[in-house]
Amino acid sequence: AQTVTQSQPEMSVQEAETVTLSCTYDTSESDYYLFWYKQPPSRQMILVIRQEAYKQQNATENRFSVNFQKAAKSFSLKISDSQLGDAAMYFCAYRRGAGSYQLTFGKGTKLSVIP
Amino acid sequence: DSGVTQTPKHLITATGQRVTLRCSPRSGDLSVYWYQQSLDQGLQFLIQYYNGEERAKGNILERFSAQQFPDLHSELNLSSLELGDSALYFCASSVGTSGRGNEQFFGPGTRLTVL
């Protein structure tokens, strides 16, 4: 079974600074996807960024980028120029590339942004 | 707004009771997924339906059941409720079950409180 581990229950960052959230996963599959979801206090789950395992290039979405290390099974999220609106729970998630498409989530990292 | 709707937003009920949670997927999406978010278990996949048929089952209790109707909306039925069933229940939808980039879009969730 696939597992996703987020080892940082809480983190904080100064506004305008950069922060990196860690995620490791365990799978025997070669074809899969990895995601970061944001859950603000409204509790809405918002997709932040996606990475396909077959792509070597790290995904980037504006201020959000990932460092995908396939051999190490590591998938970290970097948030640049942090803003107050970035304060939220962040969940790392795994999905197989074929077969069932349910998401397996980590326990989450609570990010606080300090003005 | 993800385009996925869930009703009700909040539900308070007593132990032993039965409730029904409703989800309407995004227009054009054929797959519906149900997830449970609780403090002790985190975010867990419950069940997936595709075009009216069950496609995958996760950690869903026997007291829970779901279905997807011809108009593609889905209902999650929870019976013989226990205190531990108190959680946030999310519905997500996606276009299909296969293909790359098949994103899941989450609804706002239903907060269930069992007293």
Boltz contact constraints between the chains, C-beta under 6 A:
constraints:
  - contact:
      token1: [A, 43]
      token2: [B, 109]
      max_distance: 6.0
  - contact:
      token1: [A, 44]
      token2: [B, 108]
      max_distance: 6.0
  - contact:
      token1: [A, 45]
      token2: [B, 106]
      max_distance: 6.0
  - contact:
      token1: [A, 100]
      token2: [B, 56]
      max_distance: 6.0
  - contact:
      token1: [A, 101]
      token2: [B, 97]
      max_distance: 6.0
  - contact:
      token1: [A, 102]
      token2: [B, 45]
      max_distance: 6.0
  - contact:
      token1: [A, 102]
      token2: [B, 48]
      max_distance: 6.0
  - contact:
      token1: [A, 102]
      token2: [B, 56]
      max_distance: 6.0
  - contact:
      token1: [A, 102]
      token2: [B, 58]
      max_distance: 6.0
  - contact:
      token1: [A, 105]
      token2: [B, 43]
      max_distance: 6.0
  - contact:
      token1: [A, 107]
      token2: [B, 42]
      max_distance: 6.0
